[in-house]
């Protein structure tokens, strides 16, 4: 019986590692994490780049999953019951809200976008299916953290061993980086049944989301809208409650289709 092929095992390990890092990883980080010589890791990365499974950011030099890998993943996503049951409701939500719609589920310590509907206008947009988003800086992520005990965000290590201060990664000046402050906000999410974030991931953008539950009452994902702050936030700086109602209606409809009761 033929043995395992080491180079393929190493390539698979690199792909799994890249899938866990939303912001990409450097050659040194990949080499260190997998205990591979830099030359070996670089050779595998270049091969994966050539077939489209990995891409390299021209500015930072960091590596991330490429479009070819995500297109393979779509074969799994197409068969995912959550995505299948949510397709029509996501389209309806995009039409009612006038904004783009994303459906996400928990993947390790991140949100995996399993479905994305473009905003119904003529502006140029990029498909987000397959993207990995931070839990603490997105509305869908906050919904998952509030209702799924397994959903915990990735934390930045202390700046030094002496200070012992743990914080969450910052993406904008509005990102909540304090675990204690985030925990307080999640209490409100549980009480309200929906979540939102204002410019915590991207400057000028707001997202609103609600949980999707299955027949066991387990939160299996979230659905939400994302758009410009001037469209999704009211004059008092709070979320537009009409948009919140659209999102919650869609979440309830999908949950009903998944067998959740009472709805």
Buried (B, 14 or more C-beta within 10 A) or exposed (E): EEEEEEEEEBBEBBBEBBBBBBEBBBBEBBBEBBEBEEEBBBBBBEEBBEEBBBBBEEEEEBBBBBEBBBEEBBEEBEEBEBBBBBEEBBBBBBEBBBBBBBBBBBBEBBBBBBBBBBBBEEEEEEEBBBBBBBBBBBBBBBBBBBBBEEBBBBBEEEEEEEEEEEBBBBBBEEBBBBBEEBEEBBEEBEEEBBBBBBBBBBEEBBBBBBBBBBEEEEBBBBBBBBBEBEBBBEEEEEBBEEBBBBBBBBBBBBBBBBEBEEE
